Amino acid sequence: MFDFSRIQNYFIQTGYTDMRLQIDGLVAKVQLEHGRQMEETSIYLFCGRKSDRIKAVYWDGTGYILLYKRLDEMRFQWPRNERELKQLTIQQFRWLMEGLSITQKSAFKPGNPGTVF
């Protein structure tokens, strides 16, 4: 059974990935191109040119799991400017899955508490 709570590290392959690749090809990209080993706490995400579908590869301790998501009418805000393996925070991962950019330009800035009276 796939347990999302075990995932602590979210990685994306920026740029374009050939979506014809299956588990072996995607794992080879992680290991050969980026020198990383698959582990139970990490998931790796890939996106093709259309930006309407992603694939994710996860090692659960006994084998590889391939996840695939295709959007009907929207596109993922996938970083295309470089070809690297980029680690995301859990918040950036949520933004990506909600259709937002992983680099938000505006957010509430931390402030100092004011006086109440």
C-alpha positions as CSV (number, residue, x, y, z in Angstrom):
1,M,0.0,0.0,0.0
2,F,1.3,3.4,-0.9
3,D,1.7,5.6,2.2
4,F,2.1,9.3,1.4
5,S,2.9,10.1,5.0
6,R,6.3,8.4,4.6
7,I,7.4,10.9,1.9
8,Q,9.7,13.6,3.3
9,N,11.5,14.7,0.1
10,Y,9.8,15.9,-3.1
11,F,12.0,16.2,-6.2
12,I,11.0,17.4,-9.7
13,Q,12.9,17.1,-12.9
14,T,12.7,20.6,-14.3
15,G,12.4,21.1,-18.1
16,Y,10.8,18.5,-20.3
17,T,10.8,14.7,-19.8
18,D,9.9,12.1,-22.5
19,M,6.6,10.8,-21.1
20,R,7.0,7.5,-23.0
21,L,9.5,6.5,-20.3
22,Q,8.3,4.0,-17.8
23,I,9.6,3.0,-14.4
24,D,13.0,1.8,-15.5
25,G,13.7,4.8,-17.7
26,L,12.6,7.3,-15.0
27,V,14.6,5.5,-12.3
28,A,17.6,5.5,-14.6
29,K,17.3,9.3,-15.0
30,V,17.3,9.7,-11.2
31,Q,20.3,7.4,-10.7
32,L,22.5,8.1,-13.8
33,E,21.8,11.7,-14.6
34,H,21.5,13.0,-11.0
35,G,23.5,10.4,-9.0
36,R,20.7,9.8,-6.5
37,Q,19.5,6.5,-5.1
38,M,15.8,5.7,-4.7
39,E,14.7,5.7,-1.1
40,E,11.4,5.2,0.8
41,T,11.3,8.9,1.9
42,S,11.6,10.4,-1.6
43,I,9.3,10.8,-4.6
44,Y,10.4,12.0,-8.0
45,L,8.1,13.9,-10.4
46,F,8.4,14.4,-14.2
47,C,6.4,16.4,-16.7
48,G,6.2,16.3,-20.5
49,R,5.9,19.1,-23.1
50,K,2.1,19.4,-22.8
51,S,2.2,20.2,-19.1
52,D,-1.1,18.4,-18.6
53,R,0.3,15.2,-17.2
54,I,3.0,14.2,-14.8
55,K,4.5,10.9,-13.7
56,A,6.0,10.2,-10.3
57,V,8.3,7.3,-9.2
58,Y,8.5,6.1,-5.7
59,W,10.4,3.2,-4.0
60,D,8.3,1.6,-1.2
61,G,11.0,-0.7,0.1
62,T,9.9,-3.7,-1.9
63,G,9.5,-2.3,-5.4
64,Y,8.9,0.8,-7.6
65,I,5.5,2.5,-7.8
66,L,4.7,4.6,-10.9
67,L,2.0,7.3,-10.4
68,Y,0.4,9.1,-13.3
69,K,-1.8,12.2,-13.3
70,R,-3.5,13.8,-16.3
71,L,-5.4,17.0,-16.1
72,D,-8.5,17.5,-18.3
73,E,-8.6,21.2,-18.9
74,M,-5.7,22.7,-17.0
75,R,-1.9,22.7,-17.1
76,F,0.8,22.3,-14.4
77,Q,3.0,25.3,-13.7
78,W,6.2,23.3,-14.3
79,P,9.6,25.1,-14.2
80,R,11.0,24.8,-17.7
81,N,14.1,27.1,-17.6
82,E,16.7,24.5,-16.5
83,R,17.3,20.8,-16.6
84,E,18.0,19.8,-13.0
85,L,16.6,17.8,-10.2
86,K,15.1,20.3,-7.8
87,Q,13.9,19.6,-4.3
88,L,10.6,21.1,-3.2
89,T,9.2,21.9,0.1
90,I,5.8,20.3,1.1
91,Q,4.2,23.7,0.4
92,Q,5.7,24.0,-3.0
93,F,4.5,20.5,-3.8
94,R,1.0,21.4,-2.7
95,W,1.1,24.6,-4.9
96,L,2.2,22.5,-7.9
97,M,-0.6,20.0,-7.4
98,E,-3.1,22.8,-7.1
99,G,-2.0,24.4,-10.4
100,L,0.1,27.1,-8.9
101,S,3.7,28.0,-9.5
102,I,6.3,26.7,-7.1
103,T,7.7,30.2,-6.7
104,Q,4.9,32.5,-5.4
105,K,5.6,36.2,-5.9
106,S,3.5,37.4,-3.1
107,A,2.6,36.1,0.3
108,F,2.0,37.5,3.8
109,K,5.3,38.8,5.2
110,P,6.1,38.0,8.9
111,G,5.5,41.0,11.0
112,N,5.7,42.1,14.6
113,P,2.8,42.0,17.1
114,G,1.3,45.4,17.6
115,T,-0.4,46.8,20.7
116,V,-4.0,45.9,21.2
117,F,-5.1,49.1,23.0
